């Protein structure tokens, strides 16, 4: 039984090396998430405006959030989100979790 565990551990190490090599090759060739880059450009044009972002949470749920875009880059967006009647707070949202943008 110990041999099975050692064999599994060695296979995991070998496969992790392959994954890292594949990620490096993709990075060197400029292949990445096109969707997130396009979304960053869309949000950059909406800076200062109020939009409704449809987000996917960590547990897989979908929620809508009305917020004002303060700043964006290729992977993150800084927004001022409404948290109640007169509560607003700044939040940093990863663009990978944004599913839809509705301009108000």
N, C-alpha and C positions, 0 to 999 in steps of 0.2 A: 504494500500500500504506500510505503514511503517513496518508492520509485515512481509511482504515478504522480505524486506531488512534486517531486524534483523535475520530472519530465514536463509537467504543466508549467512550472516556473520558468524553465528554459524556453519553452515555446512562447510564453508571454513576452519575455525579453527580446526574442527574435522578432516577433510581430510588432512590438513597439518600435524597434529600429526601422522596420519597413515603413511604418506610418510616419515617423519623423522624416525619413528620406523623401517620401511622397509629398509631405507638406513643404519641405524645402524646395523640391522641384517645382511645385505649383507656385510658390512665392517667387522664385527666380524668374519664372515665365510670365508673371503678372496675372495669373489666373486666380481669381478669388470671388468673393461674393459681390456680384454685379448689382444685385437687388439693393443691398445696403448702401452702396455708393450712389445709386440713382435716388434713393430715398433721402440721402443727405443733401443732394443738390436741390431736391424739391423743397425740403424744409428750410434750406438756406434762403430760398426766395420768399419764404413766408415769415421771416424774422420780424417780430413786432406785431404780428397779427394773431388773432384768436382762432384756434383750430380745434377740432375734436379728433383725438388720436384713439384708434382702436388698438389695444395692446393685448398681448398674450402674457399671462402671468406665469410664474414658475411652476405652478401646479397644473397648467394647461387650460385654465379658464380664459375667457375673452371678456375684456371690460373696456368701456369707453370713458375717456377722460377729456374734459374741456380744459384747455390751457392756452397760454400765450407763449410763443416761441421766443426765447431770449438769445440763444446762440446754438450753433450746430457745427459738427465736423463730420468726418467720414463714418464714425462709429457711435457717437454720443450726441444727445440733444439736451440742452439745458432749458427747462420750461418752468413757467410760473403757473402752478396748478391750483384750481379752486378746490378747497377742502371743506366747504360748508358755506354758511351764509356770507361771512366776510373774512373767512380764513383763506389765505393764499400762502403757499410755500413753494420754494424752489426745489425742483427735482431733476435728477440726472437720469435720462432714459436711454437705454441701449437701443439703437436703431434696428437690431435684429428682432426685437420683441414687438416692433410696430407693424401692424397688419394693414391699416388703412388710415388715410388722412382725409378729413372733411373740412374745407375752409368755410368759415362762418361769415 
